[in-house]
Amino acid sequence: STQPRVLLDVVGIASFSEIQVSGFSTFTDNIFVGTGATVGFGTSAFFPDHAGIYFGDSNDLSIYHDSDHSYISDTGTGYLRITAADYLQLGTGSTYDAFLNCESTSGSVYVNFNGTTKLQTTNTGIDVSGILTASQTLDSPELYINPSGIGTIGNIKISGNVVTTTVGALTIRSNS
């Protein structure tokens, strides 16, 4: 028979060349799997609050959940790279309202607010939808404002083809 007739109770260290366990197993201490070994799970692995998964010789990549928040932490050298074949979304909520989208086909990155794209990277710079407010000096020699939109730069407001200032006089110069 392949069914065991007695329970196995090990105190101390035991070595096995192969072990197959079916059903539920409860471990009350750490389980160490040798270097180069593969650990497989049927369909799911469950971890309680305050449990973490650690990767690397120095535990420099971890996935952790406390009772309130979830964390992915990379404390090692190099980059934390998250990749997707076509489309990567970061978002919130059960309906997954994405606030950051990255597309591999166009190379664009989209930043959304309340389901609407407000900023998109392009091959020539960025496109902004809505009001653009800049609190510092813009060093770019060119600024394009969509005539149907409104832009604010410091104390200068551009709306359609009207340019106004909220402080002092407005001077527009030409380089030609």
N, C-alpha and C positions, 0 to 999 in steps of 0.2 A: 504494500500500500504506500502511496505517496503522502498520505495524511499523517502528520505527527501524532504520536500517542501521548507525549508529555510536553509540558511547557519548557522553554529554554530560559533559564535565569542565569545571567552572567554577572559576576561581581569582579571588577578589575578589567583587564584587557583581554579581548578575544580576537583572533585573526581568522578570517574565512577567505577562501579563494572565490567563493560565490555564495550569495545568500539571496533567497527569494522570499519575499514576505507578501502575503495576501491578507486583505482585511485591514483593520486599523492597527496601528502601532503607536505606542506612546513612549516618547523618550523624555527623560527628566533632566538630561544634561546635553552638552554640545555633542554633535556628531561630526566627526572629521572624515573626509573622503580624501584619499591619497592624491598626490600631484598627478595631473594628466587624466584623472578619472572623469567620467561623465555621470552626472546625476540626472535621471529622467523622472518626470511626473506624468501620471496618466493624463488628466485633463486640467487639473487645478492644483495650486499650492496655496494654502491659507496661512496667514501670519496674523497674530493678534496685535492690538495696539502696542506701541513701543517696541515692536520687533523690527529689525532691519535686515537688509540683504547687502552684503559687502563684497566688493570686487577689488582685485589688485593685491600685491604683496603687502602693501601698507594700508589696506582698506581705504584707498583714496577715491573710490567711487561707491556711493551708497544710495540705496532707496530705503526710505524710512517713513513710518507713519506713527504719529502720536495720536492721542484721542481727538485732537482738534484739526491738525494740519498734516499735509503730506509733503515730503521733501525728496528731491534728487540733488545730491551734493557731490561735486567733483573737487577734491582738494589736492589733486596731484599736479604734475607738470603737464604741459600740453593743453590741448583743447578738449572741450566737451562737444562732441559732434553728434547732432541729431539729423538723420537723413530720411528722406522719403523718395520713392520712385518718381512721383509726379507732383505731389501737392502736400505741403506740410501746413497744419493749422494749429495755432495755440488759441485756446478759448476758455470760456467759463460756462457754467450752467448745464442743466440736464439736456437742454436742446442744443448744446454746444454752439453758442453764439461766439463765433471766432472773432478775435480782435487782431490777430496777426496771421496773414496768409502768405505763403511763399510758393510760387509756381516755378517749376523747372522748365516748362515749355517756353515761357516768355522771359524768365529771369526776374520777373517783377516781385516786389514785396508790397503787400497791401496792409495798411493799418486802418482798422475799422472802429467806428464809434456807433453803438446802438444799431448794429447791422448795416451801416452805410460806410462805404469806403471814403475816408477823408484824406489819405495820403497814399500815393502809389509811386514806386521808383520806376524810372524808365531808362532807356539807353542814353538819354540826354540830360537826365537830372531827376526831378520829382514833379509830380502833379498833385496839387492840393485842391480839395473840394471844400467850399465853405469859406470861413473867415480865416485869414492868415495873420497872426499877430507876432511880431518880432520885437523883443525887448532890448536887443543889443544892435550895434552897428552892423549892417550887412556889407561885407567887403567885396561882394560880387559886382562887376561892372554892369551887369544886366539884370533887370527884374521884369518879368512878364506877368501881368495880371490879366486873367480872363475878364473881358469886358462885362460879362454877366455876373461876375463875382465881386467880392469886396476884399480888399487887402489893407492891413494896417501895419505900418512900419514906424515904430516910435510914436511921434506926434503927427505923422502924415497918414491920411486916410485916402485910399483910392477906391472909388466906387464907379464902375462904368467908365465914362470919360471925364469924371470930375475928380480933381485932386484938391484936398483941403488940409489945413494944418490946425491943430488945436492950441498951439503955442507960437507966438511970434509971427513973423512974415514967412511966406513960402517963396522961394526963389528956384526957378527952373532954368538951367543953363544948357547950352548946346556946345558940343566939342567941335562943331564945324565952323 
